């Protein structure tokens, strides 16, 4: 009976850990793809502007810089969210360890 409780707890924790890790990994992958796409679009805009001779135009450069800054801010904000997810993951694993240790201590008391 005790081994079954421990096994169920371990399985539950493993499922929770896998789900949380998957969320973090998906977020990291999504932000990397977003950043890559935005950089490709910016490069395309610059090449098109160079082709039309406006790449050195101050208004074009200012707008391109504004887009770059906006992208950087969004990536930074998502990075903070991912860091928060990682902190939540770490806190969850600490709680799981405590729960497992408590269960083991209770089992030792009843044995």
N, C-alpha and C positions, 0 to 999 in steps of 0.2 A: 504494500500500500504506500509506504513512504517513498520507495523508489519510483513509483508511478507518479506521485505528486511532484517529485523533483524533476522527473522526465518531462511532465506537462509544463512545469514552470520554465524549464530550459527551452522547450520547443516554443513556448509563447514568447520568450525573450528573443530567441533567434529570429522568429517571424517579425517582431517589432524592430529589431536591429536591421534586418534586411530591407524592410519597408523604409525606414528612416534613411539608410545609406542610399537606397535607390532614389529617393527624393533629392538628396544632396547631389548625387552624381548627375541626375537629369538636369538640375539647375545649373551645375557647372558646365555641362555639355551645351545647354541652351545658350548660356551667356557667351561661351566661346564661339558658337555658330553665329550669334547676333553680331558680335564684334567683328568677326571675319567678313560677314556680309556687308556690314556698314563700311568697312575699309575698302572692300572691292568696289562698292558704289562710289565712294569718295574718289578712288583712283580713276574710275571710269569718267566721273564728272570732270576731274582735272585733265585727263587726256582729251576729252571732248572740248574743253575750254581751250587747251593748248592748240588743238587742231583749228579752232576758230579764232585764235589769236587773242583770247580774252583772259588767259590764265594769269596774267600779271595785273589785271584790272583790280583796283583796290576793293570795289564792291563785291566782286566775285570772291576774292581772297577772304574778305571779312565774313561772307556768308559761309564759305567752306570752313573757316575757323570756328564759326558759331556752331555749325553742325558737328564738328569734331569735339568741341567742348561739351555739347549736349550729350553726345554719345558717351564721352568719358564720365560724365555725371551719372548717367543711367547705369553704366557698367559698374561704377563705384557703388551705387546704391544697391544693385543686385549682389555685389560682392559682400556688402554688409549683411544682406539677408541670408546669404549662404553661410557666412560666419555665424550668424545667430542660429541657423539650423544645426551647424556643427556643434555649437555650445549646447543646444538642446539635446543633441545626440549624446554628447559626453555626460550630461546630467542624467539622462535616461539610463545609460549604462551603469552609472554609479548607483542609481536607485535599484536597478536590477541586481547588482552585486549585493547590495544590502538586503534585498528581499530573499535572495538565494541563501545568503549567510544566516539570515533569521530562520528560514525553513530548516536548514541543516542543524542549527542550534536546537530548534524545537524537536527535531527528530532524535537528536542525541539525548535530550531530556526524557523522551518517552521510551527510549530503548533500554 
